[in-house]
Amino acid sequence: MVERTGQMVLPPNIFAHNRATVTAQYSVMPPAGVLPSRIPGIEGAVIRILTAPPMGAGFAQIMLELETGGGTTTPRDEGVQHFIYLVEGAVELSINGEIHALTTGGYAYVPVGHSYGFNATVASRLIWIKKPYEAIDLAAPQPIVGNRDRIERQRPHTEGRYWQYLLPADDLAFDLNINILGFTPGAYFPYVETHIMEHGLYMLEGQGLYLLANDWHEVQPDDFIWMGPYCPQHFYCTGWGEAAYLLYKNVNRDIKF
């Protein structure tokens, strides 16, 4: 504190300064303000629910901060599909009793009807996405386990940006896609997108400006964004290095009335 004319002056930004925004169309959730929750059957973990149906989302996205040994206490099967992405650390993931070792950048898709569990072998941070499966006249997908480092960086549209498709992009059996989008400094979307798909976006690295509806928001690592259907959106990479984020979207299903 600094004393000025006999009064104590507090440091700037100490009173309720934050970047969090929640609207009907979108939310921006910096990590500092997301309070921990509890989920039965998961121990040794700080659980932060980033979005869920009460926000208006059709899915849930959760950040798990696992201590060594933390995770599920028994195999789980809640009747929904799951996607798990390891931000950092090391985790043993079981799918139907088969163990998979995930390291940083590792991920897994657990289809509906398959049991799973996870336990950290070192302190770890894990993104957990879950969504009810919308069945159609195709067999449901099978489990997938991979790592970001083994996925090709594709540049299908413009220079300065890349996509890493963590799930098959052209398989109609999937009703969700999970991709990593990366940007070199100064790169940006060629236009403002407005579409029916909703998004869950987690900043992995770098920084940038995100246009959401009519508002610009500065984003950085560990920020989360939920974008509802038809929310205008645009990204511009403003940092000195590459920016990248993990992106969920719902796909491949007809309109519900």
C-alpha positions, 0 to 999 in steps of 0.5 A, spaced: 500 500 500 502 507 498 500 512 503 497 519 500 495 525 504 494 521 510 490 515 507 492 508 505 491 507 497 490 500 495 493 497 489 489 498 482 484 493 480 483 490 487 476 491 487 472 486 483 476 487 476 475 481 472 475 479 464 469 475 466 462 476 461 456 472 461 451 473 456 445 469 453 449 469 447 456 467 449 461 467 456 468 469 457 471 465 463 478 467 466 480 461 470 481 466 477 473 466 478 471 459 476 469 456 483 471 449 485 465 444 485 464 437 487 462 431 483 461 424 487 466 419 485 472 423 483 477 425 489 483 428 489 481 433 484 479 441 484 473 441 479 471 447 475 465 447 471 466 452 465 459 451 462 453 446 462 446 447 461 444 452 466 448 457 462 444 455 455 449 450 453 448 443 450 454 440 453 458 440 459 465 442 459 469 441 466 477 443 468 479 438 473 486 439 477 488 433 479 493 431 485 497 425 484 493 419 485 487 423 484 481 421 479 475 417 479 474 412 485 470 406 480 469 405 473 463 410 470 458 410 465 453 415 465 450 414 459 453 420 455 459 420 451 466 423 453 472 427 450 478 428 455 484 432 453 490 432 458 493 440 458 499 438 462 501 432 466 500 424 466 494 420 467 492 413 466 485 412 463 481 406 462 476 404 457 472 398 458 478 396 463 483 397 458 489 402 460 491 408 456 497 412 458 496 419 457 501 425 457 501 432 455 497 433 449 494 426 450 486 425 449 481 420 448 474 419 446 469 415 450 463 413 446 456 412 450 455 406 453 463 405 454 465 405 462 471 409 463 476 412 469 482 416 470 487 417 475 493 422 475 500 419 476 503 426 477 499 433 478 495 434 472 490 438 469 484 435 464 479 438 460 473 433 460 467 434 455 461 430 456 454 430 451 448 426 450 449 422 444 444 423 438 443 416 435 441 416 428 441 410 423 449 409 424 453 405 429 455 409 434 463 411 434 468 406 437 473 409 442 479 413 440 485 415 444 491 419 441 496 425 442 496 432 439 503 431 437 501 425 432 496 429 429 497 433 422 497 440 422 492 442 416 491 448 412 485 447 408 483 455 408 488 460 408 496 461 410 497 463 417 492 458 420 492 450 422 487 445 424 488 439 428 482 434 427 482 430 433 476 426 431 474 424 424 471 430 421 467 426 415 464 421 419 456 422 420 456 417 426 459 423 430 455 428 433 461 433 435 467 435 433 474 437 437 479 440 433 485 445 435 486 451 431 492 455 431 494 462 428 501 465 427 502 472 429 497 477 426 493 471 423 485 472 423 479 469 420 477 471 413 470 473 415 466 474 422 462 467 422 455 466 424 452 459 424 448 454 428 453 450 431 455 452 439 462 452 441 466 450 447 473 454 446 479 453 451 485 457 450 491 452 450 497 458 448 498 465 446 493 470 446 489 474 441 482 478 441 476 474 440 469 478 437 463 475 440 457 478 438 459 486 438 464 485 443 471 484 443 475 480 448 482 479 450 484 472 451 490 468 454 492 461 456 487 457 460 481 462 458 474 459 456 469 461 452 462 458 450 459 461 444 451 459 443 448 458 436 448 464 431 453 468 436 457 472 431 465 470 432 472 472 430 479 471 432 485 475 431 492 473 434 495 479 437 501 476 441 508 475 439 508 467 438 503 462 436 496 462 439 492 455 439 485 453 442 481 447 443 474 447 440 468 443 441 462 444 436 456 440 435 455 437 428 452 432 423 445 432 426 438 435 423 434 440 426 430 439 432 423 442 432 
